Amino acid sequence: MSHGPLMLDLKGLEVTSEEKEILQHPAVGGVILFSRNFESPEQVEHLVSQVHAARMPQLLVAVDQEGGRVQRFQEGFTRLPPAGRFGDYYRHDHQKAIDMAREIGWLMASELRAVGVDFSFAPVLDLDTGVSEVIGDRAFHQQPEIISKLAHAWMKGSHEAGMPAVGKHFPGHGCVTADSHHDLPVDTRTFADIEKNDLLPFRNMIDYGLDAIMPAHVIYEKIAPELAGFSSFWLKDVLRSRMGFQGVIFSDDLTMAAAEKAGSYQDRADAALEAGCDMVLVCNNQDAAVEVLEHLANYKDPVAHSRLARMHGHGHTERTKLHLKARWFNAVQAIERIIQSEELELDLSDPTDYRK
């Protein structure tokens, strides 16, 4: 059995008998975990082992663990600062900011690998233009070249811990005010504007060996009529052909409000896969996930399967041994100093939690 094209979620802290049956469906390829799936490092390690034991080859297990406002696992994990903190440091000390980005990439990935998680949907490669509240300090900086330097360092650290990196939200979510979790964002800029700004971090990170990319649920109306994640122009023409990206393309969650424009859940999955996605996400709606599962029961894409196989994490250190490493201790101490000095300014309300 190979990796199917669907990533879905789980209801709670353990895999139920019903979910175990769902995970054995050939269309399933991965599981994304949320805060509701986390109680402690020990519990989530057991949960991940249940998912990995469900079938062979093992399903991919992912989580959003960016830091700042978007960190699903907290108690027992290091509280990570938002990416924007490294952009702030860069203004004063370029090399220190780059070194810190590398260390937080390693720390984040090491702690997740210690409980078996394959990868985090990070880093954010969007520009912090001051326009998008849902992006904001999740972005490293407003300048594409600085984003590229900091994200590259972050990815180096992640790779050193055995974890692939996923850049998002292609081709750039930073210049729209609407939040795609709740509304339909429309970007009115020309391709030339986007190419010389937003695309640069993605282009540079592809050159550096970026493993995967997630497109934005945004319509760039002067360029293509569809959301980027449903657009063969953006995914096949620009990302694959012009930019030479050979890694995995994950859709953003097909249950988000912006995705409704593409029709039913089946239609959304078809549109995303036809446009060039290798795996689609259907989260926080098990009925929709099952509907898509049955619809994609006979879906086959050998090229996507081979790409997805490269998204498994490799190597890990047991948590108790990880905490004895000097690198872990030094990274935690540095991050604690950052958080303590900025604690009153940190906004920890999760902008990606749209289940309210």
GIURWO-V217111 format. One record per pair of residues at least 12 apart in sequence whose ideal C-beta (glycine too) atoms are under 10 Angstrom apart, sorted by sequence separation. I is the first residue (numbers start at 1). J is the second residue. If there is no record, write none. Layout:
i=(I;I)
j=(J;J)
//
This chain:
i=(10;19;49;65;67;68;70;85;86;89;108;124;126;127;128;130;139;155;173;175;176;215;216;217;219;254;256;259;268;269;280;10;48;67;68;69;70;86;109;124;126;127;128;129;140;152;174;175;176;215;216;217;220;224;236;254;255;259;262;269;8;33;47;66;67;68;86;87;108;124;125;126;127;128;140;151;173;175;214;215;220;224;235;254;268;8;33;48;65;67;68;85;86;105;108;123;124;125;127;128;172;214;215;223;234;253;254;265;6;15;31;66;67;68;85;86;122;123;124;126;127;151;171;215;218;235;280;8;31;44;66;67;68;105;123;127;172;251;254;265;33;67;83;86;105;175;198;216;251;254;4;6;8;31;44;67;81;85;104;125;127;128;175;215;269;6;8;31;127;171;215;229;251;252;265;268;4;5;6;7;8;10;30;31;83;126;172;229;230;251;259;4;5;6;7;8;9;10;15;101;125;172;175;198;213;229;250;251;259;265;266;269;270;279;1;3;4;5;6;7;8;9;10;11;13;14;31;81;124;125;171;174;175;228;229;249;254;259;265;269;273;278;1;2;3;4;5;6;7;8;9;10;12;13;80;123;171;174;215;227;228;229;230;249;251;264;265;268;269;277;1;3;4;5;6;7;9;11;12;13;38;172;173;227;229;251;252;256;265;266;270;278;279;3;4;10;11;13;28;37;78;125;171;172;194;213;249;251;254;255;265;266;269;270;273;278;1;2;3;9;10;12;13;23;28;80;123;124;147;171;172;193;229;249;250;251;253;254;255;256;264;265;269;277;278;9;23;29;30;31;32;33;35;44;80;123;144;170;171;172;194;249;250;251;252;253;254;255;256;264;266;267;273;276;278;279;14;26;30;31;32;33;34;35;44;78;122;123;169;170;172;187;191;193;194;227;229;230;248;249;250;251;252;253;254;255;266;270;278;279;13;20;23;24;25;29;30;31;32;33;34;77;78;123;124;138;172;190;213;229;248;249;250;251;253;255;265;266;269;278;13;15;19;20;23;24;28;29;30;31;32;33;77;80;123;138;170;171;185;187;188;189;191;227;230;245;247;248;249;250;251;252;253;254;264;273;14;15;19;22;23;28;30;31;32;33;41;44;78;122;123;142;170;185;186;187;188;189;190;191;213;227;230;253;279;13;14;15;20;21;40;43;44;78;122;139;169;184;185;186;187;188;189;190;191;206;212;229;230;255;278;13;15;16;20;38;39;41;42;77;135;139;167;168;183;184;185;186;187;188;189;213;214;215;217;218;227;254;255;12;15;19;20;24;37;38;40;41;73;76;77;123;134;138;139;167;184;185;186;187;210;211;212;213;214;215;217;226;227;254;14;15;23;35;36;37;38;39;40;41;122;138;180;181;186;187;202;203;207;210;211;212;213;214;215;216;217;225;226;240;10;35;38;39;40;67;71;77;132;135;180;202;206;207;210;211;212;213;214;215;217;230;235;239;15;34;35;38;73;77;120;135;136;167;179;180;206;209;210;212;214;230;236;238;254;15;33;34;35;38;73;76;83;101;119;134;135;167;178;180;199;203;206;214;217;219;229;232;235;236;237;10;32;33;67;83;84;132;134;135;165;176;178;199;203;205;206;217;218;230;231;235;236;10;67;83;87;122;125;126;132;135;186;187;202;203;206;217;227;230;231;234;235;66;73;80;82;83;123;124;125;126;131;132;134;171;173;174;176;185;191;203;216;217;219;229;230;232;233;234;235;65;83;97;119;120;122;123;124;125;126;129;131;132;134;165;167;170;173;175;176;184;195;199;202;217;229;230;232;233;235;65;73;84;97;118;119;120;121;122;123;124;125;126;130;131;132;133;134;135;165;166;167;168;169;170;171;172;173;176;194;199;217;227;230;231;232;72;83;105;109;113;118;119;120;121;122;123;124;125;126;127;129;130;131;132;133;134;164;165;166;167;168;169;170;171;173;175;217;226;227;230;231;65;105;108;109;112;117;118;119;120;121;122;125;126;127;128;129;131;132;133;134;164;165;166;167;168;169;170;172;226;229;230;65;73;105;106;110;114;119;121;125;126;127;129;132;134;164;165;166;167;168;169;171;180;191;195;228;229;230;72;98;101;102;105;106;109;110;113;121;125;126;127;132;134;163;164;165;166;168;169;170;172;227;229;63;71;88;97;101;104;105;108;109;112;113;124;125;126;134;152;159;169;171;180;226;62;70;87;90;91;100;101;102;103;104;105;106;107;108;109;110;111;112;113;124;151;155;159;8;61;70;84;90;98;101;102;103;105;106;107;109;110;112;134;147;150;151;154;224;229;7;63;65;70;84;85;87;88;94;97;98;101;102;105;106;109;110;144;148;149;152;156;159;171;229;7;67;83;84;87;88;90;97;100;101;102;104;105;106;108;109;110;132;144;147;148;151;152;155;156;158;1;3;7;61;63;65;66;70;82;83;84;86;87;98;99;100;101;102;103;104;105;106;107;109;143;144;147;148;151;155;1;2;3;4;7;61;62;63;65;66;67;82;83;84;85;86;87;91;94;98;101;102;105;106;108;109;142;144;145;146;147;148;149;152;153;155;173;249;1;3;61;62;63;64;65;66;67;68;81;82;83;84;87;90;94;97;98;101;102;105;106;109;144;145;148;152;155;172;248;3;60;61;62;63;64;65;66;67;82;83;84;90;100;102;103;106;143;144;147;148;151;152;171;215;246;58;60;61;62;63;64;66;82;83;84;95;98;99;102;105;143;144;147;152;170;248;249;250;59;60;62;63;87;90;144;145;148;151;169;170;248;58;86;87;90;105;141;144;148;169;171;215;247;248;86;89;140;215;246;248;250;139;215;248;86;87;171;214;247;248;48;52;83;86;170;171;213;246;247;51;69;86;170;214;49;50;51;52;84;212;48;49;51;69;83;86;171;212;214;44;47;48;68;69;70;83;86;129;170;171;45;46;47;48;68;69;129;170;284;41;45;46;47;48;67;68;127;284;285;44;45;67;83;127;181;283;284;43;44;45;66;126;171;180;181;184;185;186;283;41;42;44;125;127;170;180;183;184;185;41;125;127;181;182;183;184;40;125;126;170;181;182;183;184;125;126;180;181;182;184;38;124;125;179;180;181;184;123;167;179;180;33;125;170;173;178;179;180;125;167;178;135;166;33;123;165;166;168;170;164;166;169;33;164;166;168;125;31;132;31;67;123;30;125;30;32;125;124;126;121;119;122;119;121;212;211;212;256;257;212;256;211;212;253;255;211;252;255;253;62;64;66;60;62;64;119;121;119;121;166;164;164;163;164;163;164;62;162;163;164;162;163;161;162;163;161;162;163;161;162;158;160;161;162;161;121;161;161;160;157;181;181;179;180;181;182;179;181;157;180;181;182;179;181;60;62;60;119;118;119;120;118;119;118;117;118;116;117;113;116;112;113;115;113;114;113;114;115;109;112;113;114;115;110;111;114;110;111;114;109;110;114;111;114;137;110;113;114;137;137;111;136;110;111;138;114;133;138;107;110;136;135;62;110;111;134;32;110;133;134;60;62;132;30;107;111;134;32;106;107;110;111;106;107;108;103;107;103;106;107;105;103;104;107;108;103;107;102;103;104;100;103;104;121;103;100;104;99;100;96;100;27;77;7;76;7;9;3;6;5;7;9;6;36;57;60;29;30;32;34;60;62;89;29;32;34;78;85;88;29;30;32;57;60;61;62;80;32;57;60;61;86;27;59;60;78;79;81;85;58;78;81;85;88;57;80;81;79;82;85;78;79;81;85;78;80;81;79;80;52;79;81;82;85;28;78;81;85;27;6;5;22;25;82;25;27;28;81;82;27;82;5;6;19;22;26;27;29;79;5;18;22;25;27;28;67;25;27;79;26;27;22;25;26;27;68;5;7;8;9;18;25;26;27;67;5;6;7;8;9;11;26;45;5;6;7;8;9;26;45;74;3;4;5;6;7;8;9;11;29;3;6;7;8;9;10;29;8;9;42;69;71;8;30;41;68;69;70;72;29;68;69;71;8;9;29;68;69;70;72;8;30;69;70;72;7;8;29;68;69;70;6;68;69;70;8;69;8;6;64;66;5;6;5;64;4;6;64;6;5;4;4;6;5;4;5;4;5;4;2;3;2;5;2;4;5;3;4;7;2;3;2;3;5;2;3;4;3;2;3;2;3;3;35;34;35;34;36;35;34)
j=(22;31;61;77;79;80;82;97;98;101;120;136;138;139;140;142;151;167;185;187;188;227;228;229;231;266;268;271;280;281;292;23;61;80;81;82;83;99;122;137;139;140;141;142;153;165;187;188;189;228;229;230;233;237;249;267;268;272;275;282;22;47;61;80;81;82;100;101;122;138;139;140;141;142;154;165;187;189;228;229;234;238;249;268;282;23;48;63;80;82;83;100;101;120;123;138;139;140;142;143;187;229;230;238;249;268;269;280;22;31;47;82;83;84;101;102;138;139;140;142;143;167;187;231;234;251;296;25;48;61;83;84;85;122;140;144;189;268;271;282;51;85;101;104;123;193;216;234;269;272;23;25;27;50;63;86;100;104;123;144;146;147;194;234;288;26;28;51;147;191;235;249;271;272;285;288;25;26;27;28;29;31;51;52;104;147;193;250;251;272;280;26;27;28;29;30;31;32;37;123;147;194;197;220;235;251;272;273;281;287;288;291;292;301;24;26;27;28;29;30;31;32;33;34;36;37;54;104;147;148;194;197;198;251;252;272;277;282;288;292;296;301;25;26;27;28;29;30;31;32;33;34;36;37;104;147;195;198;239;251;252;253;254;273;275;288;289;292;293;301;26;28;29;30;31;32;34;36;37;38;63;197;198;252;254;276;277;281;290;291;295;303;304;29;30;36;37;39;54;63;104;151;197;198;220;239;275;277;280;281;291;292;295;296;299;304;28;29;30;36;37;39;40;50;55;107;150;151;174;198;199;220;256;276;277;278;280;281;282;283;291;292;296;304;305;37;51;57;58;59;60;61;63;72;108;151;172;198;199;200;222;277;278;279;280;281;282;283;284;292;294;295;301;304;306;307;43;55;59;60;61;62;63;64;73;107;151;152;198;199;201;216;220;222;223;256;258;259;277;278;279;280;281;282;283;284;295;299;307;308;43;50;53;54;55;59;60;61;62;63;64;107;108;153;154;168;202;220;243;259;278;279;280;281;283;285;295;296;299;308;44;46;50;51;54;55;59;60;61;62;63;64;108;111;154;169;201;202;216;218;219;220;222;258;261;276;278;279;280;281;282;283;284;285;295;304;46;47;51;54;55;60;62;63;64;65;73;76;110;154;155;174;202;217;218;219;220;221;222;223;245;259;262;285;311;46;47;48;53;54;73;76;77;111;155;172;202;217;218;219;220;221;222;223;224;239;245;262;263;288;311;47;49;50;54;72;73;75;76;111;169;173;201;202;217;218;219;220;221;222;223;247;248;249;251;252;261;288;289;47;50;54;55;59;72;73;75;76;108;111;112;158;169;173;174;202;219;220;221;222;245;246;247;248;249;250;252;261;262;289;50;51;59;71;72;73;74;75;76;77;158;174;216;217;222;223;238;239;243;246;247;248;249;250;251;252;253;261;262;276;47;72;75;76;77;104;108;114;169;172;217;239;243;244;247;248;249;250;251;252;254;267;272;276;53;72;73;76;111;115;158;173;174;205;217;218;244;247;248;250;252;268;274;276;292;54;72;73;74;77;112;115;122;140;158;173;174;206;217;219;238;242;245;253;256;258;268;271;274;275;276;50;72;73;107;123;124;172;174;175;205;216;218;239;243;245;246;257;258;270;271;275;276;51;108;124;128;163;166;167;173;176;227;228;243;244;247;258;268;271;272;275;276;108;115;122;124;125;165;166;167;168;173;174;176;213;215;216;218;227;233;245;258;259;261;271;272;274;275;276;277;108;126;140;162;163;165;166;167;168;169;172;174;175;177;208;210;213;216;218;219;227;238;242;245;260;272;273;275;276;278;109;117;128;141;162;163;164;165;166;167;168;169;170;174;175;176;177;178;179;209;210;211;212;213;214;215;216;217;220;238;243;261;271;274;275;276;117;128;150;154;158;163;164;165;166;167;168;169;170;171;172;174;175;176;177;178;179;209;210;211;212;213;214;215;216;218;220;262;271;272;275;276;111;151;154;155;158;163;164;165;166;167;168;171;172;173;174;175;177;178;179;180;210;211;212;213;214;215;216;218;272;275;276;112;120;152;153;157;161;166;168;172;173;174;176;179;181;211;212;213;214;215;216;218;227;238;242;275;276;277;120;146;149;150;153;154;157;158;161;169;173;174;175;180;182;211;212;213;214;216;217;218;220;275;277;112;120;137;146;150;153;154;157;158;161;162;173;174;175;183;201;208;218;220;229;275;112;120;137;140;141;150;151;152;153;154;155;156;157;158;159;160;161;162;163;174;201;205;209;59;112;121;135;141;149;152;153;154;156;157;158;160;161;163;185;198;201;202;205;275;280;59;115;117;122;136;137;139;140;146;149;150;153;154;157;158;161;162;196;200;201;204;208;211;223;281;60;120;136;137;140;141;143;150;153;154;155;157;158;159;161;162;163;185;197;200;201;204;205;208;209;211;55;57;61;115;117;119;120;124;136;137;138;140;141;152;153;154;155;156;157;158;159;160;161;163;197;198;201;202;205;209;56;57;58;59;62;116;117;118;120;121;122;137;138;139;140;141;142;146;149;153;156;157;160;161;163;164;197;199;200;201;202;203;204;207;208;210;228;304;57;59;117;118;119;120;121;122;123;124;137;138;139;140;143;146;150;153;154;157;158;161;162;165;200;201;204;208;211;228;304;60;117;118;119;120;121;122;123;124;139;140;141;147;157;159;160;163;200;201;204;205;208;209;228;272;303;116;118;119;120;121;122;124;140;141;142;153;156;157;160;163;201;202;205;210;228;306;307;308;118;119;121;122;146;149;203;204;207;210;228;229;307;118;146;147;150;165;201;204;208;229;231;275;307;308;147;150;201;276;307;309;311;201;277;310;149;150;234;277;310;311;112;116;147;150;234;235;277;310;311;116;134;151;235;279;115;116;117;118;150;278;115;116;118;136;150;153;238;279;281;112;115;116;136;137;138;151;154;197;238;239;114;115;116;117;137;138;198;239;353;111;115;116;117;118;137;138;197;354;355;115;116;138;154;198;252;354;355;115;116;117;138;198;243;252;253;256;257;258;355;114;115;117;198;200;243;253;256;257;258;115;199;201;255;256;257;258;115;200;201;245;256;257;258;259;201;202;256;257;258;260;115;201;202;256;257;258;261;201;245;257;258;112;204;249;252;257;258;259;205;247;258;216;247;115;205;247;248;250;252;247;249;252;117;248;250;252;210;117;218;118;154;210;118;213;119;121;214;214;216;212;211;214;212;214;307;307;308;352;354;310;354;310;311;352;354;311;352;355;354;164;166;168;164;166;168;248;250;250;252;311;310;311;311;312;312;313;212;312;313;314;313;314;313;314;315;314;315;316;315;316;313;315;316;317;317;281;322;327;327;327;351;352;351;352;353;354;352;354;331;354;355;356;354;356;248;250;250;311;311;312;313;312;313;313;313;314;313;316;313;316;313;314;316;315;316;316;317;318;313;316;317;318;319;315;316;319;316;317;320;316;317;321;319;322;345;319;322;323;346;347;322;347;322;323;351;328;347;352;322;325;351;351;279;327;328;351;250;328;351;352;279;281;351;250;327;331;354;253;327;328;331;332;328;330;331;327;331;328;331;332;331;330;331;334;335;331;335;331;332;334;331;334;335;352;335;334;338;334;335;334;338;269;319;250;319;251;253;248;251;251;253;255;254;284;305;308;278;279;281;283;309;311;338;279;282;284;328;335;338;280;281;283;308;311;312;313;331;284;309;312;313;338;280;312;313;331;332;334;338;312;332;335;339;342;312;335;336;335;338;341;335;336;338;342;336;338;339;338;339;312;339;341;342;345;289;339;342;346;289;269;269;286;289;346;290;292;293;346;347;293;348;272;273;286;289;293;294;296;346;273;286;290;293;295;296;335;294;296;348;296;297;293;296;297;298;339;277;279;280;281;290;297;298;299;339;278;279;280;281;282;284;299;318;279;280;281;282;283;300;319;348;278;279;280;281;282;283;284;286;304;279;282;283;284;285;286;305;285;286;319;346;348;286;308;319;346;347;348;350;308;347;348;350;288;289;309;348;349;350;352;289;311;350;351;353;289;290;311;350;351;352;289;351;352;353;292;353;293;292;350;352;292;293;293;352;293;295;353;296;296;296;297;299;299;299;300;300;301;301;300;301;301;304;302;304;305;304;305;308;304;305;305;306;308;306;307;308;308;308;309;309;311;312;350;352;353;353;355;355;355)
//
